[in-house]
Amino acid sequence: MGGLLLALLLFLLFWLVTVPGSSAPRTIIPFSDLSKYRQWLDDYHPARLESGQTVALSVQQDDVQKLAILLASTQAVLTHTQFRARITPDALQLEAWYPTRWLDRFLPLQLTWSPDEPFRLQRFWISGVAMPGWIVSRINERLAEVSAVRDAEQLWQTLSPVIEMGDGSLTFSTEWTDPELTGWLNDFAPFWSGSGQRERLVEEVEWVREFFIADGRQRIPLRDLLIALAERPNLDFNQDGSAVFGALSYATLGSVSGMRPGVDLPRMPGQRLTLHGRYDLARHYTLAMWLGTQMNPDAALELATYKEWSDAETRSSGFSAEDMVANVAGLEMLGYLRRIDAQTRKGFRPATDDRLMPSRDFWEPWLSNGAALNERQLRELIESTREQLPFK
């Protein structure tokens, strides 16, 4: 009886401190903003900067919350977390709605950040209740033990940036001193962080380029290239995945991780990869595989979902069910190739594109004339796609 009462009390406490999913904000990140953030990565990437160069970047508070959502999506435990930001001349206040993954309930959190102590929380709230100082201190102690936080703090101290805060925006400025970037940046920009990694990417791009030239066709089925990759006995898709699928993404998109054709990477021939006869599906498929090597695959799928929801709001093409199917299938293929050994890969010979991704007959019922699927429909589409795949 006592155990039942305790369980009931814990459930009531959980219900009181959480809010329903419908109360959590939903931020649509337009494709134009994704392009802007990508341009920031290109413009302010360490490989682009020179020692002594002055760097300045102004960020609006809506950019802070969108970037927080994108960064959270790269961590499995934070996927689906929503944010709201408020910048004043004194501090940045960040509200978060953390998904408990139970009964569609979210836990409201709030924290205050100040540039005077950039790697310490100033205040912290849960469901509107301010946490006592000893709890905040304990959180700060745990943060200080995280290697990524220590690396980022060391980088911050090296750069000594000037932060100017106003109503609704902040400006970051520093004189670039070309510091030694290790640890934290290795995870953030793997192709740029070390010469060995860049060389591996160049090697894989050269391999894809030679495959294109030897094949000779203008339109090359993606499955033929994947078969050729699987036949390489010394290739480890876990260790080499970033370079291998970065090269595939480069072949379909023309760029990867901000690296430029003809400058940072060899130019590709004019041939194109196809999936079900379409270039766009091959692009989504290969980009999903590459993103799955850069972050948790679930987080990569979350990022793809944001992109499609954004298209529904901001682009004439709208939400694309077939693009989502290609994203899911690409991530599942990545997982499959990582699981099997070189001997098993010898039998990997998909005879048709249906073996890589369900055909139009499958996704056509999901087409919605560009309108976004709701979360329930999206989950059904994802699970149905996975059930259709022979290599799931």
C-alpha positions, 0 to 999 in steps of 0.5 A, a space after each residue: 500500500 505504501 509503495 502504491 501511495 509513493 508511486 501516486 505521489 511521484 506521478 502527481 509531482 511529475 504531472 505538476 512540474 511538466 506541461 503538455 506537449 501542446 503548451 511547448 512552443 514549436 519553432 519553424 526554422 526557415 530554409 533562409 535561416 538555415 542558409 544564413 547559419 551555413 554561410 556563417 560557418 563558411 565565413 567564420 570557419 577557422 580555415 578561412 580566418 587569418 591571424 590578426 583578422 578582426 571578427 565580429 558577428 551580431 546575433 538576434 535573440 531569435 537566432 539564439 533560440 534557433 541555433 539552440 534547437 539545431 545544436 540540441 538536435 545533434 545530441 540524442 538526449 536533447 532531441 526535440 527540446 524547444 527554446 525561447 531566448 530573451 536578450 537584455 543589456 545585462 544577461 541572456 535568458 534562455 527558456 527550454 522545454 525538455 521532452 520527458 518522452 512520457 505521456 507527451 509531457 515537457 519539463 519547463 526550464 529556464 536559465 540565465 547566462 552572462 558573458 562575465 562568466 560564460 561557462 557558469 549558470 547564473 540562475 536556474 529555474 524548473 517549472 518557474 521555481 528558482 533552484 537554490 544556490 547550492 543546486 546551481 553550484 552543483 550543476 556548474 561543477 558537473 559542467 566543468 567536468 565535461 571535456 567539451 566544456 573545458 575545451 570551449 572555455 580554453 578557446 574562449 580564454 584564448 580568443 578573449 572575445 568582447 560581448 556587447 549586449 542590447 535589447 534583443 541582440 548581442 555582438 561578438 567580436 575578437 581578434 583572431 589569433 589562430 589558436 590550436 583548435 583541438 577536442 571541441 572543434 574536432 567534433 564540430 568541424 571534423 573535415 577541417 580540424 586535422 590535415 589527416 581528416 582532410 586528406 581522407 576526404 580528398 582521397 574519397 572524393 578522388 575515388 568517387 571521381 575515378 568511379 564516375 569517369 570509369 562508369 562513363 554514364 551521365 546518370 549513374 544509379 546510386 546503388 551501383 556506387 554503393 555496391 562498389 563501395 561495399 566491395 572495398 575490403 579494407 573500408 571500415 564504415 564506422 571509422 571511415 564513414 565521415 570521409 566516405 559519405 562526405 564524398 558521396 554528399 559532395 558528389 550530389 550537392 557540390 559541397 560538404 562542410 563548407 569545402 569548395 570545389 576546385 579549391 579545397 576539393 577536386 572538381 567532380 565530372 558533370 555526371 549525376 547520381 540518381 535514385 528512382 531516376 531522380 537527382 533530388 532523392 539521391 541528394 537527400 539519401 546521401 546527405 542523410 547518410 553523411 549527417 548520420 556520421 556527424 551526429 546521432 542518426 535520430 538527431 539527423 532525422 530531426 534536422 531533416 524534419 525541421 527542413 521539411 517543416 520549414 519548406 512547408 512554411 516558406 517554399 513553394 515546393 512545400 513539405 515533401 513526403 518522398 524526401 522524408 522517405 529518402 532521408 529515413 532510407 539513407 540513415 537506415 542504409 548507413 546503419 546497415 553498412 556499419 553493422 555488417 562486416 566485409 565478408 557480408 558486404 560481398 553479398 550486398 548487390 541490390 538489383 533495383 532501387 526498391 532495395 534502397 528506398 521504397 518506390 513511388 507506390 509507397 510514398 504517393 498516399 502520403 503526398 499532401 500537396 506541400 502541406 506539412 504532415 503532423 507529428 503523428 503522420 510523420 511518425 507513421 511515415 517513418 515507421 512504415 518506411 523502415 518496415 518496407 526496407 529489406 536491410 532494416 
